[in-house]
Amino acid sequence: MGLGNLSGGELVILLVICLLVFGAHRLPEAGKAVGKGLREFQRALNETRDAVHDEPGPTPSPPGPAIPPRRLLE
């Protein structure tokens, strides 16, 4: 997971805004909560992907009764 096309200046502005919104004491807690949420989301996504991948496909239906060939009249 990347930060996209953020340059150094934009990243500093983003960090200052986060500091103003959350405050110096709550910023580490907010970071931990975001990280934990992202890890849980990724784990759930992987579990769902594995469950779909491991699910067996539909069983093929048995062949129907054979139709006898028609006789050609000469």
Jmol script that loads the backbone (N, CA, C; Angstrom):
load data "model"
ATOM      1  N   MET A   1       0.863  -1.158   0.000  1.00  0.00           N
ATOM      2  CA  MET A   1       0.000   0.000   0.000  1.00  0.00           C
ATOM      3  C   MET A   1       0.910   1.220   0.000  1.00  0.00           C
ATOM      4  N   GLY A   2       0.724   2.098  -0.975  1.00  0.00           N
ATOM      5  CA  GLY A   2       1.540   3.289  -1.080  1.00  0.00           C
ATOM      6  C   GLY A   2       0.738   4.530  -0.765  1.00  0.00           C
ATOM      7  N   LEU A   3       1.444   5.630  -0.795  1.00  0.00           N
ATOM      8  CA  LEU A   3       0.796   6.910  -0.528  1.00  0.00           C
ATOM      9  C   LEU A   3       0.437   7.630  -1.812  1.00  0.00           C
ATOM     10  N   GLY A   4       0.482   6.947  -2.928  1.00  0.00           N
ATOM     11  CA  GLY A   4       0.123   7.567  -4.183  1.00  0.00           C
ATOM     12  C   GLY A   4       1.211   8.506  -4.655  1.00  0.00           C
ATOM     13  N   ASN A   5       0.828   9.681  -5.103  1.00  0.00           N
ATOM     14  CA  ASN A   5       1.776  10.651  -5.643  1.00  0.00           C
ATOM     15  C   ASN A   5       2.014  11.796  -4.678  1.00  0.00           C
ATOM     16  N   LEU A   6       2.063  11.526  -3.375  1.00  0.00           N
ATOM     17  CA  LEU A   6       2.304  12.587  -2.401  1.00  0.00           C
ATOM     18  C   LEU A   6       3.778  12.949  -2.392  1.00  0.00           C
ATOM     19  N   SER A   7       4.047  14.244  -2.495  1.00  0.00           N
ATOM     20  CA  SER A   7       5.431  14.698  -2.388  1.00  0.00           C
ATOM     21  C   SER A   7       5.752  14.943  -0.917  1.00  0.00           C
ATOM     22  N   GLY A   8       6.972  15.329  -0.632  1.00  0.00           N
ATOM     23  CA  GLY A   8       7.388  15.561   0.751  1.00  0.00           C
ATOM     24  C   GLY A   8       6.604  16.679   1.410  1.00  0.00           C
ATOM     25  N   GLY A   9       6.379  17.781   0.687  1.00  0.00           N
ATOM     26  CA  GLY A   9       5.636  18.911   1.245  1.00  0.00           C
ATOM     27  C   GLY A   9       4.190  18.560   1.555  1.00  0.00           C
ATOM     28  N   GLU A  10       3.565  17.824   0.655  1.00  0.00           N
ATOM     29  CA  GLU A  10       2.170  17.423   0.877  1.00  0.00           C
ATOM     30  C   GLU A  10       2.063  16.482   2.071  1.00  0.00           C
ATOM     31  N   LEU A  11       3.047  15.631   2.232  1.00  0.00           N
ATOM     32  CA  LEU A  11       3.048  14.707   3.365  1.00  0.00           C
ATOM     33  C   LEU A  11       3.197  15.452   4.686  1.00  0.00           C
ATOM     34  N   VAL A  12       4.038  16.480   4.706  1.00  0.00           N
ATOM     35  CA  VAL A  12       4.212  17.295   5.917  1.00  0.00           C
ATOM     36  C   VAL A  12       2.917  18.019   6.251  1.00  0.00           C
ATOM     37  N   ILE A  13       2.257  18.581   5.250  1.00  0.00           N
ATOM     38  CA  ILE A  13       0.978  19.281   5.480  1.00  0.00           C
ATOM     39  C   ILE A  13      -0.056  18.304   6.031  1.00  0.00           C
ATOM     40  N   LEU A  14      -0.102  17.102   5.481  1.00  0.00           N
ATOM     41  CA  LEU A  14      -1.043  16.090   5.960  1.00  0.00           C
ATOM     42  C   LEU A  14      -0.762  15.715   7.412  1.00  0.00           C
ATOM     43  N   LEU A  15       0.498  15.567   7.773  1.00  0.00           N
ATOM     44  CA  LEU A  15       0.850  15.237   9.154  1.00  0.00           C
ATOM     45  C   LEU A  15       0.511  16.376  10.114  1.00  0.00           C
ATOM     46  N   VAL A  16       0.694  17.624   9.690  1.00  0.00           N
ATOM     47  CA  VAL A  16       0.343  18.772  10.534  1.00  0.00           C
ATOM     48  C   VAL A  16      -1.163  18.821  10.752  1.00  0.00           C
ATOM     49  N   ILE A  17      -1.934  18.564   9.715  1.00  0.00           N
ATOM     50  CA  ILE A  17      -3.399  18.558   9.854  1.00  0.00           C
ATOM     51  C   ILE A  17      -3.824  17.451  10.819  1.00  0.00           C
ATOM     52  N   CYS A  18      -3.227  16.278  10.700  1.00  0.00           N
ATOM     53  CA  CYS A  18      -3.546  15.180  11.628  1.00  0.00           C
ATOM     54  C   CYS A  18      -3.186  15.561  13.058  1.00  0.00           C
ATOM     55  N   LEU A  19      -2.064  16.225  13.239  1.00  0.00           N
ATOM     56  CA  LEU A  19      -1.644  16.650  14.572  1.00  0.00           C
ATOM     57  C   LEU A  19      -2.633  17.651  15.152  1.00  0.00           C
ATOM     58  N   LEU A  20      -3.131  18.571  14.320  1.00  0.00           N
ATOM     59  CA  LEU A  20      -4.100  19.560  14.798  1.00  0.00           C
ATOM     60  C   LEU A  20      -5.443  18.909  15.127  1.00  0.00           C
ATOM     61  N   VAL A  21      -5.851  17.949  14.333  1.00  0.00           N
ATOM     62  CA  VAL A  21      -7.156  17.313  14.542  1.00  0.00           C
ATOM     63  C   VAL A  21      -7.128  16.404  15.770  1.00  0.00           C
ATOM     64  N   PHE A  22      -6.114  15.565  15.880  1.00  0.00           N
ATOM     65  CA  PHE A  22      -6.085  14.577  16.953  1.00  0.00           C
ATOM     66  C   PHE A  22      -5.338  15.035  18.194  1.00  0.00           C
ATOM     67  N   GLY A  23      -4.425  15.949  18.063  1.00  0.00           N
ATOM     68  CA  GLY A  23      -3.620  16.368  19.202  1.00  0.00           C
ATOM     69  C   GLY A  23      -2.420  15.455  19.368  1.00  0.00           C
ATOM     70  N   ALA A  24      -1.415  15.947  20.080  1.00  0.00           N
ATOM     71  CA  ALA A  24      -0.162  15.206  20.212  1.00  0.00           C
ATOM     72  C   ALA A  24      -0.334  13.919  21.014  1.00  0.00           C
ATOM     73  N   HIS A  25      -1.236  13.917  21.981  1.00  0.00           N
ATOM     74  CA  HIS A  25      -1.388  12.741  22.841  1.00  0.00           C
ATOM     75  C   HIS A  25      -2.237  11.655  22.182  1.00  0.00           C
ATOM     76  N   ARG A  26      -3.209  12.052  21.375  1.00  0.00           N
ATOM     77  CA  ARG A  26      -4.104  11.063  20.771  1.00  0.00           C
ATOM     78  C   ARG A  26      -3.631  10.585  19.409  1.00  0.00           C
ATOM     79  N   LEU A  27      -2.632  11.239  18.822  1.00  0.00           N
ATOM     80  CA  LEU A  27      -2.167  10.855  17.489  1.00  0.00           C
ATOM     81  C   LEU A  27      -1.610   9.424  17.451  1.00  0.00           C
ATOM     82  N   PRO A  28      -0.782   8.988  18.404  1.00  0.00           N
ATOM     83  CA  PRO A  28      -0.326   7.583  18.365  1.00  0.00           C
ATOM     84  C   PRO A  28      -1.473   6.582  18.500  1.00  0.00           C
ATOM     85  N   GLU A  29      -2.451   6.900  19.341  1.00  0.00           N
ATOM     86  CA  GLU A  29      -3.606   6.006  19.496  1.00  0.00           C
ATOM     87  C   GLU A  29      -4.394   5.918  18.197  1.00  0.00           C
ATOM     88  N   ALA A  30      -4.572   7.063  17.529  1.00  0.00           N
ATOM     89  CA  ALA A  30      -5.308   7.072  16.263  1.00  0.00           C
ATOM     90  C   ALA A  30      -4.554   6.264  15.207  1.00  0.00           C
ATOM     91  N   GLY A  31      -3.238   6.399  15.176  1.00  0.00           N
ATOM     92  CA  GLY A  31      -2.438   5.624  14.226  1.00  0.00           C
ATOM     93  C   GLY A  31      -2.540   4.131  14.476  1.00  0.00           C
ATOM     94  N   LYS A  32      -2.513   3.740  15.741  1.00  0.00           N
ATOM     95  CA  LYS A  32      -2.653   2.320  16.080  1.00  0.00           C
ATOM     96  C   LYS A  32      -4.024   1.800  15.668  1.00  0.00           C
ATOM     97  N   ALA A  33      -5.057   2.600  15.910  1.00  0.00           N
ATOM     98  CA  ALA A  33      -6.413   2.170  15.562  1.00  0.00           C
ATOM     99  C   ALA A  33      -6.566   2.014  14.052  1.00  0.00           C
ATOM    100  N   VAL A  34      -6.004   2.943  13.291  1.00  0.00           N
ATOM    101  CA  VAL A  34      -6.086   2.851  11.830  1.00  0.00           C
ATOM    102  C   VAL A  34      -5.316   1.626  11.343  1.00  0.00           C
ATOM    103  N   GLY A  35      -4.131   1.407  11.885  1.00  0.00           N
ATOM    104  CA  GLY A  35      -3.342   0.240  11.496  1.00  0.00           C
ATOM    105  C   GLY A  35      -4.042  -1.065  11.824  1.00  0.00           C
ATOM    106  N   LYS A  36      -4.649  -1.130  13.008  1.00  0.00           N
ATOM    107  CA  LYS A  36      -5.372  -2.339  13.409  1.00  0.00           C
ATOM    108  C   LYS A  36      -6.567  -2.578  12.489  1.00  0.00           C
ATOM    109  N   GLY A  37      -7.286  -1.509  12.171  1.00  0.00           N
ATOM    110  CA  GLY A  37      -8.430  -1.641  11.270  1.00  0.00           C
ATOM    111  C   GLY A  37      -8.020  -2.117   9.886  1.00  0.00           C
ATOM    112  N   LEU A  38      -6.914  -1.586   9.371  1.00  0.00           N
ATOM    113  CA  LEU A  38      -6.438  -2.013   8.057  1.00  0.00           C
ATOM    114  C   LEU A  38      -5.994  -3.474   8.068  1.00  0.00           C
ATOM    115  N   ARG A  39      -5.332  -3.901   9.138  1.00  0.00           N
ATOM    116  CA  ARG A  39      -4.911  -5.305   9.236  1.00  0.00           C
ATOM    117  C   ARG A  39      -6.120  -6.233   9.298  1.00  0.00           C
ATOM    118  N   GLU A  40      -7.136  -5.865  10.070  1.00  0.00           N
ATOM    119  CA  GLU A  40      -8.341  -6.697  10.168  1.00  0.00           C
ATOM    120  C   GLU A  40      -9.067  -6.765   8.829  1.00  0.00           C
ATOM    121  N   PHE A  41      -9.128  -5.628   8.131  1.00  0.00           N
ATOM    122  CA  PHE A  41      -9.771  -5.603   6.818  1.00  0.00           C
ATOM    123  C   PHE A  41      -9.018  -6.505   5.842  1.00  0.00           C
ATOM    124  N   GLN A  42      -7.696  -6.422   5.836  1.00  0.00           N
ATOM    125  CA  GLN A  42      -6.886  -7.248   4.943  1.00  0.00           C
ATOM    126  C   GLN A  42      -7.047  -8.730   5.275  1.00  0.00           C
ATOM    127  N   ARG A  43      -7.100  -9.070   6.568  1.00  0.00           N
ATOM    128  CA  ARG A  43      -7.282 -10.460   6.978  1.00  0.00           C
ATOM    129  C   ARG A  43      -8.635 -10.986   6.509  1.00  0.00           C
ATOM    130  N   ALA A  44      -9.691 -10.183   6.697  1.00  0.00           N
ATOM    131  CA  ALA A  44     -11.026 -10.607   6.268  1.00  0.00           C
ATOM    132  C   ALA A  44     -11.088 -10.752   4.749  1.00  0.00           C
ATOM    133  N   LEU A  45     -10.435  -9.861   4.042  1.00  0.00           N
ATOM    134  CA  LEU A  45     -10.405  -9.936   2.585  1.00  0.00           C
ATOM    135  C   LEU A  45      -9.703 -11.207   2.125  1.00  0.00           C
ATOM    136  N   ASN A  46      -8.589 -11.542   2.757  1.00  0.00           N
ATOM    137  CA  ASN A  46      -7.862 -12.766   2.405  1.00  0.00           C
ATOM    138  C   ASN A  46      -8.676 -14.010   2.733  1.00  0.00           C
ATOM    139  N   GLU A  47      -9.363 -14.021   3.881  1.00  0.00           N
ATOM    140  CA  GLU A  47     -10.196 -15.170   4.244  1.00  0.00           C
ATOM    141  C   GLU A  47     -11.327 -15.359   3.243  1.00  0.00           C
ATOM    142  N   THR A  48     -11.944 -14.269   2.830  1.00  0.00           N
ATOM    143  CA  THR A  48     -13.032 -14.351   1.855  1.00  0.00           C
ATOM    144  C   THR A  48     -12.506 -14.847   0.516  1.00  0.00           C
ATOM    145  N   ARG A  49     -11.367 -14.331   0.099  1.00  0.00           N
ATOM    146  CA  ARG A  49     -10.769 -14.754  -1.169  1.00  0.00           C
ATOM    147  C   ARG A  49     -10.432 -16.245  -1.117  1.00  0.00           C
ATOM    148  N   ASP A  50      -9.883 -16.717   0.001  1.00  0.00           N
ATOM    149  CA  ASP A  50      -9.549 -18.135   0.139  1.00  0.00           C
ATOM    150  C   ASP A  50     -10.805 -19.001   0.140  1.00  0.00           C
ATOM    151  N   ALA A  51     -11.859 -18.535   0.805  1.00  0.00           N
ATOM    152  CA  ALA A  51     -13.101 -19.309   0.862  1.00  0.00           C
ATOM    153  C   ALA A  51     -13.723 -19.434  -0.526  1.00  0.00           C
ATOM    154  N   VAL A  52     -13.680 -18.373  -1.301  1.00  0.00           N
ATOM    155  CA  VAL A  52     -14.243 -18.419  -2.654  1.00  0.00           C
ATOM    156  C   VAL A  52     -13.376 -19.297  -3.544  1.00  0.00           C
ATOM    157  N   HIS A  53     -12.074 -19.205  -3.370  1.00  0.00           N
ATOM    158  CA  HIS A  53     -11.158 -19.995  -4.193  1.00  0.00           C
ATOM    159  C   HIS A  53     -11.277 -21.481  -3.877  1.00  0.00           C
ATOM    160  N   ASP A  54     -11.452 -21.846  -2.612  1.00  0.00           N
ATOM    161  CA  ASP A  54     -11.510 -23.245  -2.194  1.00  0.00           C
ATOM    162  C   ASP A  54     -12.883 -23.881  -2.392  1.00  0.00           C
ATOM    163  N   GLU A  55     -13.905 -23.084  -2.660  1.00  0.00           N
ATOM    164  CA  GLU A  55     -15.259 -23.612  -2.806  1.00  0.00           C
ATOM    165  C   GLU A  55     -15.345 -24.453  -4.074  1.00  0.00           C
ATOM    166  N   PRO A  56     -15.850 -25.684  -3.948  1.00  0.00           N
ATOM    167  CA  PRO A  56     -15.942 -26.524  -5.149  1.00  0.00           C
ATOM    168  C   PRO A  56     -16.991 -25.980  -6.109  1.00  0.00           C
ATOM    169  N   GLY A  57     -16.751 -26.205  -7.373  1.00  0.00           N
ATOM    170  CA  GLY A  57     -17.685 -25.742  -8.392  1.00  0.00           C
ATOM    171  C   GLY A  57     -18.898 -26.651  -8.458  1.00  0.00           C
ATOM    172  N   PRO A  58     -19.838 -26.327  -9.312  1.00  0.00           N
ATOM    173  CA  PRO A  58     -21.037 -27.164  -9.434  1.00  0.00           C
ATOM    174  C   PRO A  58     -20.663 -28.524 -10.018  1.00  0.00           C
ATOM    175  N   THR A  59     -21.355 -29.559  -9.538  1.00  0.00           N
ATOM    176  CA  THR A  59     -21.084 -30.903 -10.045  1.00  0.00           C
ATOM    177  C   THR A  59     -21.749 -31.051 -11.406  1.00  0.00           C
ATOM    178  N   PRO A  60     -21.079 -31.705 -12.330  1.00  0.00           N
ATOM    179  CA  PRO A  60     -21.687 -31.865 -13.656  1.00  0.00           C
ATOM    180  C   PRO A  60     -22.886 -32.802 -13.578  1.00  0.00           C
ATOM    181  N   SER A  61     -23.897 -32.496 -14.345  1.00  0.00           N
ATOM    182  CA  SER A  61     -25.096 -33.335 -14.333  1.00  0.00           C
ATOM    183  C   SER A  61     -24.815 -34.609 -15.129  1.00  0.00           C
ATOM    184  N   PRO A  62     -25.442 -35.714 -14.730  1.00  0.00           N
ATOM    185  CA  PRO A  62     -25.215 -36.967 -15.459  1.00  0.00           C
ATOM    186  C   PRO A  62     -25.788 -36.851 -16.869  1.00  0.00           C
ATOM    187  N   PRO A  63     -25.210 -37.580 -17.795  1.00  0.00           N
ATOM    188  CA  PRO A  63     -25.718 -37.489 -19.173  1.00  0.00           C
ATOM    189  C   PRO A  63     -27.140 -38.032 -19.257  1.00  0.00           C
ATOM    190  N   GLY A  64     -27.904 -37.448 -20.132  1.00  0.00           N
ATOM    191  CA  GLY A  64     -29.289 -37.863 -20.318  1.00  0.00           C
ATOM    192  C   GLY A  64     -29.363 -39.178 -21.085  1.00  0.00           C
ATOM    193  N   PRO A  65     -30.559 -39.680 -21.286  1.00  0.00           N
ATOM    194  CA  PRO A  65     -30.700 -40.944 -22.015  1.00  0.00           C
ATOM    195  C   PRO A  65     -30.244 -40.770 -23.467  1.00  0.00           C
ATOM    196  N   ALA A  66     -29.632 -41.823 -23.966  1.00  0.00           N
ATOM    197  CA  ALA A  66     -29.155 -41.781 -25.347  1.00  0.00           C
ATOM    198  C   ALA A  66     -30.343 -41.880 -26.295  1.00  0.00           C
ATOM    199  N   ILE A  67     -30.303 -41.112 -27.338  1.00  0.00           N
ATOM    200  CA  ILE A  67     -31.367 -41.136 -28.346  1.00  0.00           C
ATOM    201  C   ILE A  67     -30.919 -42.095 -29.446  1.00  0.00           C
ATOM    202  N   PRO A  68     -31.748 -43.082 -29.752  1.00  0.00           N
ATOM    203  CA  PRO A  68     -31.339 -44.031 -30.793  1.00  0.00           C
ATOM    204  C   PRO A  68     -31.243 -43.322 -32.148  1.00  0.00           C
ATOM    205  N   PRO A  69     -30.286 -43.724 -32.960  1.00  0.00           N
ATOM    206  CA  PRO A  69     -30.146 -43.070 -34.269  1.00  0.00           C
ATOM    207  C   PRO A  69     -31.342 -43.388 -35.159  1.00  0.00           C
ATOM    208  N   ARG A  70     -31.684 -42.458 -36.029  1.00  0.00           N
ATOM    209  CA  ARG A  70     -32.792 -42.666 -36.967  1.00  0.00           C
ATOM    210  C   ARG A  70     -32.277 -43.441 -38.187  1.00  0.00           C
ATOM    211  N   ARG A  71     -33.172 -44.186 -38.716  1.00  0.00           N
ATOM    212  CA  ARG A  71     -32.814 -44.913 -39.939  1.00  0.00           C
ATOM    213  C   ARG A  71     -33.119 -44.028 -41.136  1.00  0.00           C
ATOM    214  N   LEU A  72     -32.203 -44.054 -42.043  1.00  0.00           N
ATOM    215  CA  LEU A  72     -32.413 -43.310 -43.281  1.00  0.00           C
ATOM    216  C   LEU A  72     -33.144 -44.212 -44.268  1.00  0.00           C
ATOM    217  N   LEU A  73     -34.154 -43.669 -44.864  1.00  0.00           N
ATOM    218  CA  LEU A  73     -34.896 -44.429 -45.861  1.00  0.00           C
ATOM    219  C   LEU A  73     -34.229 -44.245 -47.209  1.00  0.00           C
ATOM    220  N   GLU A  74     -34.030 -45.341 -47.876  1.00  0.00           N
ATOM    221  CA  GLU A  74     -33.393 -45.255 -49.186  1.00  0.00           C
ATOM    222  C   GLU A  74     -34.405 -45.315 -50.275  1.00  0.00           C
TER     223      GLU A  74
END
end "model"
wireframe off; spacefill off
backbone 0.3
color backbone group
